[in-house]
Amino acid sequence: MASESETLKKDMADLRTSLEKLTKDVAAINKAVLDDAKKSNGELKDEVRERAHELAQQARDKGRQSAEAVGTAVSDNPFRSVLIAFGAGVLLSQLIRRN
């Protein structure tokens, strides 16, 4: 009976040691996963920021191109441009009066 008790105590001590090691291993794995997630989040944030800057630059370029095209069209056809602006003003004033 004493040997069974000693064996049980030894098994419990081994189990406790294994459980402590497992706890430490799980904590290390969780830390590694969290560190990877933080790194990935930082990289993703940098990629999004870079893409936003690229899109803003493209929008600025398109805006400049459009402004240049309008400027050229007005310079090439000044009378037509004045008539279009006048017509747009009349149309807008009619829409405002209705409301």
N, C-alpha and C positions, 0 to 999 in steps of 0.2 A: 504494500500500500504506500509506503514511503517513497518507493521508486516512481510510482505513478504520479504522486504529488510533485516530486522533483521534476519529472518529465513535463508535467503540465506547467509548472513554473517556468521552466526553460523555454517551452513553446510559447508561452505568453510573452516572455521577454524578447524572444526572437520576433514575434508578431509585432510587438510594440516598436522594436528597432526598424522593422520593415515598413511599418506605417509611418514612422517619422521620416524615413528616407523617401518614401513615396510622397509625403506632404511637401518635402523640400523640392523634389523633382517637379511636382505639379506647379509649385510656386515659381520655379525657374522657367518652366514652359510658359506659364501665364505672362511672366515678365517679358520673355522673348516675343511672344505674340503681340503684346501691348506695344513694345518698342517698334516692332515691324509695322503695326497699324499706324503709330504716330509718324513713322518715317514715310509710309505710303501716303498718309494724309497730307504731310508737308509737300511731298512731291506732286501730289494731285493739285494742291492749292497753287503751287508754282506753275504747273501746266495751265491751269484755268486762268491765272493772272496773265501769263504770256499770250494765251489765245485771245483774251479780252483786249490786250494791247494791239494785237495783230488786226482784230476786227475793227477796233477804233481807228487804226491807221487806214484801213481799207475804206471805211466810211468817210474819213476826211478826204482821201484821194478822190472818191466818187463825188463828193460835194464840190470839190475844186473843179473837177472835170465838168460837172453839170453847170456850175456858175460860168465857166469859160464858154461852154456851148451856148448858154443863154446870152451872154455878152456878145458873142460872135453873131448870133441870130439877130439880136437887136441892132447891132452895127450894120449888118448886111441889109436889113429891112426895117428901117426906123419908122416909116409910115405905118406899115402893117403892125409893128409892135405897139404903137400908140393906139391904133384901132382895137387891138386885142385887149389892151389894158382898159380902154374906155368901156368896151363891151363887158368885160369881167366886172367892172365897177357898177355898171347899170344892173347887171344880173344880181350881184350881191345886194345892191340897195333894194331891189324888188323882193328878194328873199327876206331881208330884214324887216321890211314894211309888213309883210304878211304875218309875221309872228308878233 
